[in-house]
Amino acid sequence: MSTVRDHMWMWGHEAGSHDTGYDIKRTSRMTPAEAAFYMDTPNMIMVRYLDKPAMPFDQHAISFRPLKEVHWSVVGAAGRNSQAELDHVLALSKRFPNITGIFMDDFFHNPGADGDQAVLPLEDIQALRNKLVVDGKQLKLGVTLYTHQLDMPIGPYLELCDWVSLWTWNSDDLKDLEANLSKCEELTPTSKKMLGLYLWDYGAKRPMPLDRMKMQAEMALRWLREGRIGAIIFLASCICDLELEPVEWSRAWIREVGDEQLD
């Protein structure tokens, strides 16, 4: 048996990562580990944002030791990646038993973009899977998928991913969340699903309307109970100390539902 809280994840960025660019108008100083503690989310997806934090990542990994599971990006925000970063994260997973997966953020190009569908070619991801057994530990491979990418021919990539996290960039599109999850299930039937919940309306550069925050959280909880998704992600750690209404509501909601037992 597990609890609802066991399936909750914090999306971690370096402190202050969203201080500019999204019209948030306040300065955050909360670290990813502090955000996980504040929100009472026992798992972390740590993602580099504009090349921060710089390598090595050991100090962040130390702060994550109390967490149950950590997935670390090898493709960061805006699709940035390097062989050195991949090698470092794989080495880090040897030292820290709770690093159980690696993650590819902003991996797919948006519809209409010229060139390849993804940041890396399919053969690179196939080769990457061969590196995911580290000292006898099988690391999971996760990827970010936006709802506006659901009609792209990316099924062969998704088949290689253990986890697919689904995100609705514009909150106006949350009205289609049920239909979009069904599309995601059809597109990637073998992968486990994570549902990403934005705590700020990044697409519109405004506060997330509280009614939409409540709606997406309650839908996520229902789907978790039904087994349609395996995880709920809250984004992002770097706004959790700004006393935003959706953040504080989510924090109270996690306290309310977190101890519920799941089959």
Sequence and secondary structure as in RCSB ss.txt:
>XXXX:A:sequence
MSTVRDHMWMWGHEAGSHDTGYDIKRTSRMTPAEAAFYMDTPNMIMVRYLDKPAMPFDQHAISFRPLKEVHWSVV
GAAGRNSQAELDHVLALSKRFPNITGIFMDDFFHNPGADGDQAVLPLEDIQALRNKLVVDGKQLKLGVTLYTHQL
DMPIGPYLELCDWVSLWTWNSDDLKDLEANLSKCEELTPTSKKMLGLYLWDYGAKRPMPLDRMKMQAEMALRWLR
EGRIGAIIFLASCICDLELEPVEWSRAWIREVGDEQLD
>XXXX:A:secstr
 EESGGGEEEEE  TTTTSSSS   S     HHHHHHHHT  EEEE  BTTBS S  HHHHHHTTTSSEEEEEEE
 GGG B HHHHHHHHHHHHH TTEEEEEE S B  TT SS SBSS HHHHHHHHTT EETTEE EEEEEEEGGGT
TSS HHHHTT SEEEEE SSGGGGGGHHHHHHHHHHH TTSEEEEEEESEETTTTEE  HHHHHHHHHHHHHHHH
HTS SEEEEE GGGTTS  HHHHHHHHHHHHHTT EE 
